[in-house]
Amino acid sequence: MQAIDQDIFNLLDEQPTPSRGSVIVAKPTLADPHFKRSVVVLIDHDNEKGSMGLIVNKYTGFSLHDVLPSVDNASNVPLYLGGPVKPDMLFFLHRLTPDVIPGSLQVSKGLYLGGDYDAIKRYVGSGQPVDGLLKCILGYAGWDQGQLGGEIERHDWAVLNHAHYDNLMRENGDKLWRHTVQDFGDKYRLWLNWPSNPACN
């Protein structure tokens, strides 16, 4: 397994420097159960201070109603697991402009984080469209000083600085991982040949 991993899946491409809004994609043989076949949006990245990101393709099987039962229509909003750190902390990643959700942080062009909590609850409660526009995420992924840079250098992650946020906000699970890998081009199609569960192959 180690030889296959090194020769085939570590493509040894020099990755671009990530920044806020970059998407990092786990190589198919990354074994950590928290990050296996994960797609992560970086909220902050600084090699000197550390990094923070949200996994966006790990559906929990629960809905926003399970954590905010008082909000109307919350049962129609899937709940995702953003990482192993503070899984009781709720984040809102969205494509709603600041005039809809005041105070939101621009992560990248057309992509925002958080904002006025009551405005988000009103938006969901009024039955406004959510699919492709809003992801509710519990917990986050964190890296200490230099940690993420080291993982990228050893090719655990591929870095995409110009992601397709339409797919990222609309899809989840292995489908989103595969579509994001395809954005890297033909060379990375090797990754798509590795089964999500090699024991079943």
Salt bridges, closest charged atoms under 4 A:
ASP5 OD2 - LYS27 NZ 3.35
ASP13 OD1 - LYS187 NZ 2.54
ASP44 OD1 - ARG20 NH2 2.72
ASP118 OD1 - LYS121 NZ 3.76
ASP131 OD2 - ARG170 NH1 3.17
ASP156 OD1 - LYS27 NZ 3.52
ASP156 OD2 - ARG154 NE 2.61
ASP166 OD1 - ARG95 NH1 2.35
GLU171 OE1 - HIS179 ND1 2.85
ASP174 OD1 - ARG37 NE 2.58
ASP183 OD1 - HIS164 NE2 3.75
ASP186 OD1 - ARG189 NE 2.91
